[in-house]
Amino acid sequence: MVKKVESLKDIKVTAKEEKTEARKSNRDKLGRAYATGKRKDAVARVWLKPGKGNITVNSKNIDEYFARPVLKMVINQPFEVTNRENEFDVVCTVSGGGLSGQAGAIKHGISKALNEYEPELRAALKKAGFLTRDDRVVERKKYGLAKARRSYQFSKR
């Protein structure tokens, strides 16, 4: 039964009356959630499944792949924000970019996969800014300049 809408007030009333469906979790046959994360030139494919908190990057343990503790901290941020530490195993493949960009791509992928696995976590992840892709990339070098903005040294004589 469709109501006839004649004014803006009618739109507000019908919008309140309609019950929005709760978003369903999106998992494959094995119970995993998949997402792709990106940062700079790095692209990470992330699979998330319930487990003990093991993170595997390109078939290596996170401690072997990322030596710096700051990068490990960046990767674990989505779990800390959502209070899900040591509840999920993460398997990811990452390519392109450097270690910092790859860590950012994995963080983005984990956040998106958590959102797919448990849609009710979306508010916390969104508020922390983890679902938004950081689109900053290196500025290109310009003709006649030493770098993107740096010019060559000026010599008066």
Secondary structure as GFF3:
##gff-version 3
##sequence-region A 1 157
A	DSSP	alpha_helix	8	17	.	.	.	ID=ss1
A	DSSP	beta_strand	33	39	.	.	.	ID=ss2
A	DSSP	beta_strand	42	50	.	.	.	ID=ss3
A	DSSP	beta_strand	55	57	.	.	.	ID=ss4
A	DSSP	beta_strand	60	61	.	.	.	ID=ss5
A	DSSP	alpha_helix	62	65	.	.	.	ID=ss6
A	DSSP	alpha_helix	69	81	.	.	.	ID=ss7
A	DSSP	beta_strand	88	95	.	.	.	ID=ss8
A	DSSP	alpha_helix	99	117	.	.	.	ID=ss9
A	DSSP	three_ten_helix	119	121	.	.	.	ID=ss10
A	DSSP	alpha_helix	122	128	.	.	.	ID=ss11
###
